[in-house]
Amino acid sequence: MPYSKSNPPQWASKKSDSVQEVAIRVFNQTLKDTGSEEKARIASLAAMKNAEEANKKNKVKKSVEDILKSKYL
């Protein structure tokens, strides 16, 4: 069953929009490529974890940059 922004997978419904988009794209593409919902779900969950980690790193980096700018520039 392909997913969309208006019908996100249950496991991604409480995540940020950017993480949901990753989950949906990876799920749908993996389902199309393999025909397996199980493989698509596993790939989607892994991609969501990576997206969440990248978002956290970007937030920390942004915070550090803001602190440096406010104190030293």
N, C-alpha and C positions, 0 to 999 in steps of 0.2 A: 504494500500500500504506500504510494508516494505521499510525502508530506509537503506542506506549504506553510507560509507565515500565518495564514489564517487557520491552519490545522497542524500545529507543531506536534512532534512526538511527545508523549507524556513525560518522558525522562528529561526533556529539554524545556518544558513549558514554563518553569520558574526561573530560567536562566536569562541573562541579558539578551537583547536583540542580536548583538553580534555573535554570541555563542550559539543562539538558536539558528541563525543563518548558516553557520558552519555545520551544525548537526544536520540540518535539513539537506544541504547540498551534498554532504558526504553520504548520508543515508540513501538519498535518491540515486546518486551516481553509482554507488556500490550495488544497490538493488538492480539497477539497469545492467551493470556489467556482469553480475554473478547470478542474479535471479534468486538469491537467498536473503530472506529477511533477517535471519540470524547473523549472517556475515555483515549485512548492512548496519544492523544495530550495534554490533561490536565495533565496527569501524567508526560509526557515528559517536559512540561513547568515548573512544580514544581521541578522536578529533576534538571533541568538546573539552576534554581534559587539557589538551595542548593549547586550545584557544583560551581557556581560563587562565592557565599559567602565563601565557603571553600577555594577556590583559593585566594581570597582577604586576608583571615586570614593567610594563609600560607605565602603570600608575606610580610605582615606586620611582622609576626613572624621572617621571614628570615632577614628582614631589621633590626629589633631590635637586633637579634643575631649578625649580621655583625657589627653594631655599637658598641655593647658591646665588641666584640672580638678586634676590632680595637683600642678601648680606654683603655681596662682593661687587655688585655692578651698579 
